[in-house]
């Protein structure tokens, strides 16, 4: 497989924006945790590579959180009994992704008390990195009500005092001492404002070399985020994975090959990444959506497009993924493009998405049998919504595609 040079720092930064969508109100939580961890690591004179690594771990520490309700519980208290579940999930996701697997240990234990970490068979590096993420995660919970306001400067001493009360229990004394020292600076707190935060993250990444990733590694990076999306609901489990498989096979049947074929699969894996913003109450709703709920659903493909532009700016992946709810009549969303503006790959992913969704059980209906799905697709062709050649190509090996859709 041909390798491709990836700006991994920019990719992690951009993809962390998708995780921010889960919180809705707590946007940039991961970035704030990351930057505070970086600054404390700097105060402790950690080597450059360790500081950069903990920065990336901070941005991805909540990759096991897909549900908005779960995120709210995590951001309302210093400790929550259910916190470990998402830490385990996040570590599992990262472990399966070669470019980021080294971050899994600290993510696994980033809600574990310091006194418990000391009893676990872990090396000291993992203990310190995990506890640093826990500390900065909880700092952000306490500072959140005062963000983007000078009130943070008057609230800061109380935040420090409260956390120092957990020295040796929740947090390592060494980490708390370093935090206490740098927290005396107003700049530490004011740097958390969104514009400054984004600027500082860009600056940190400017001097970093590109990372050569082969296609399997690129695919696993995409799969990491598709798993977060699909975990929002039991009804969407493996949806992105199966859409990607169907789209790749359809593209191959159209003699698309090489890097273009690989990018079709990545676009399929990431086509719903914007759906992290959508409440699981809407996704799991058994009845008809209200107009406001429909609007929430319809914006997800635009969020997908904008997030992927930051990661894959020099490829067609953002367009192929972001256009999956367009149709040939120009009546889809979010761009209202007609058929003349849509690549074949866009049309393929659109058909793959509908085919898999109909084959999968949803809260408002059971899974559909193959003949019903084929009839539905042909009806959409007759309405001028779907590409007839793509639907016909799928129909030639319909049973095989149905197996890909259902597993």
Buried (B, 14 or more C-beta within 10 A) or exposed (E): EEEBEBBBBBBBBBBBBBBBBBBBEBBBBBBBBBBBBBBBBBBBEBEEEBBBBBBBBBBBBBBBBBBBEBBBBBBEEEEBEEBBEBBBBBBBBBBBBBBBBEBBBBBBBBBBBBEEBEEEEBEEEBBBBBBBBBBBBBBBBBBBEBBEEEEBEEBBEEBBEEBBEBBEEBBBEBBBBBBBEBBEEEEBBEBBBEEEBBEBBEEBBEEEEEBEBEBEBBBBBBBBBBBBBBBBBEBBBBBBBBBBBBBBBBBEBBEBEEEBBBBBBBBBBBBBBBBBBBBBEBBBBEEEBEEEBEEBBBBBBBBBBEBBBBBBEEBBBBBBBBBBBBBBEBEBBBBEBBBEBBBBBBBBBBBBBBBBBBBBEBEEEEBBEBEEBBEBBBEBBEEBBBBBEBBEBBEEBBEEBBBBBBE
